[in-house]
């Protein structure tokens, strides 16, 4: 998750502390909106522990949830 926090911090021009809060908030929103079978894996993906092969599938499904 630290890698994502750094990316958000750099791209948004905010402190890492602020970025960490933002990432945590978005993570909770995503977990609330996605099916449990996917949400239980989100934390491991954010930490970089998830199966990268399934990450694109997960992203595609999330896009569908948000009309993309």
VENLIN-V550519 format. One record per helix or strand of 3 or more residues. SS is the DSSP state (a for helix, b for strand). FROM is the first residue (numbers start at 1). LEN is the number of residues. If there is no record, write none. Layout:
BEGIN
ss: (SS SS)
from: (FROM FROM)
len: (LEN LEN)
END
This chain:
BEGIN
ss: (a a a a)
from: (2 16 36 52)
len: (11 18 12 14)
END
